Amino acid sequence: MATLPTIEDTSGVAYDAQHCRIYTTGLAGFVHAIQQVDPNRYETIARFPTGPHAGTSYFMPELNRFFVAVPPHERQSAEVWVFEPLPNRSGECKP
């Protein structure tokens, strides 16, 4: 069991077993990726803006894709952003 700092207003959480990562999305409009370094240590590897209320997300391990629904805002149309997680720099993950 671990307590990890992540984004405010988290509404989506997914675990990527192949890469030993946790992906979160939130209503504040960010994606946050956390890498499990070893069984007791985690580190943030990415945090970037998506748009207000872009909290709905889904990780599909069969395709190695992370989908984020970005709702319309001001002049921006609704979009679905698709991410492909890259392999760990150190090779295989060892949870």
C-alpha positions as CSV (number, residue, x, y, z in Angstrom):
1,M,0.0,0.0,0.0
2,A,1.3,3.4,-0.9
3,T,0.1,7.0,-0.9
4,L,1.2,9.0,-3.9
5,P,0.8,12.7,-4.8
6,T,-1.1,13.1,-8.0
7,I,-3.3,15.7,-9.7
8,E,-6.2,17.5,-8.0
9,D,-9.8,16.3,-8.8
10,T,-8.6,12.9,-10.0
11,S,-11.5,11.2,-11.8
12,G,-9.6,8.5,-13.9
13,V,-7.0,6.0,-12.7
14,A,-5.5,3.2,-14.7
15,Y,-2.7,0.7,-14.0
16,D,-0.4,-0.3,-16.8
17,A,1.1,-3.7,-15.7
18,Q,3.4,-4.0,-18.7
19,H,5.2,-0.8,-18.0
20,C,4.5,-0.7,-14.2
21,R,2.8,2.7,-14.4
22,I,-0.2,4.5,-13.0
23,Y,-2.0,7.0,-15.2
24,T,-4.4,9.5,-13.7
25,T,-6.6,12.2,-15.3
26,G,-8.6,14.8,-13.5
27,L,-11.2,17.6,-13.9
28,A,-8.4,20.2,-13.5
29,G,-7.3,19.1,-17.0
30,F,-4.1,17.1,-16.6
31,V,-2.7,13.7,-17.3
32,H,-0.2,12.4,-14.7
33,A,2.0,9.3,-15.3
34,I,3.7,7.7,-12.3
35,Q,6.4,5.0,-12.8
36,Q,6.9,2.3,-10.2
37,V,10.7,2.2,-9.8
38,D,10.7,-0.7,-7.3
39,P,8.2,-2.2,-4.9
40,N,8.4,0.7,-2.5
41,R,9.3,3.7,-4.8
42,Y,7.4,5.6,-7.4
43,E,8.3,8.7,-9.4
44,T,6.4,11.1,-11.7
45,I,7.5,10.7,-15.3
46,A,5.0,13.0,-17.0
47,R,2.4,15.6,-16.2
48,F,0.8,17.7,-18.9
49,P,-2.3,19.7,-19.6
50,T,-5.2,18.3,-21.6
51,G,-8.1,20.8,-21.0
52,P,-10.7,21.6,-18.4
53,H,-12.8,18.6,-17.3
54,A,-10.8,16.1,-19.3
55,G,-11.1,13.5,-16.5
56,T,-12.6,10.6,-18.5
57,S,-9.8,8.2,-19.6
58,Y,-9.3,4.5,-20.4
59,F,-6.2,2.4,-20.7
60,M,-6.4,-0.5,-23.2
61,P,-3.5,-2.9,-22.6
62,E,-4.3,-5.0,-25.6
63,L,-3.4,-2.0,-27.9
64,N,-1.0,-0.4,-25.5
65,R,-3.0,2.9,-25.7
66,F,-4.2,5.4,-23.2
67,F,-7.3,7.4,-24.3
68,V,-8.4,10.7,-22.8
69,A,-11.7,12.4,-23.6
70,V,-11.2,16.1,-23.9
71,P,-14.6,17.9,-23.8
72,P,-15.3,21.1,-25.8
73,H,-14.1,24.3,-24.2
74,E,-14.4,27.8,-25.6
75,R,-13.4,27.4,-29.3
76,Q,-11.9,23.9,-29.0
77,S,-14.0,21.0,-30.2
78,A,-14.4,17.8,-28.3
79,E,-11.5,15.4,-28.9
80,V,-10.2,12.0,-27.9
81,W,-6.4,12.1,-27.3
82,V,-4.6,8.8,-27.8
83,F,-1.2,8.0,-26.2
84,E,1.1,5.1,-26.8
85,P,3.2,4.4,-23.6
86,L,6.9,4.0,-24.4
87,P,9.0,1.2,-22.9
88,N,10.8,2.0,-19.6
89,R,14.3,3.5,-20.1
90,S,15.7,0.8,-17.8
91,G,14.1,-2.1,-19.7
92,E,11.5,-4.3,-18.1
93,C,9.6,-3.2,-15.1
94,K,10.0,-5.3,-11.9
95,P,7.1,-4.6,-9.5
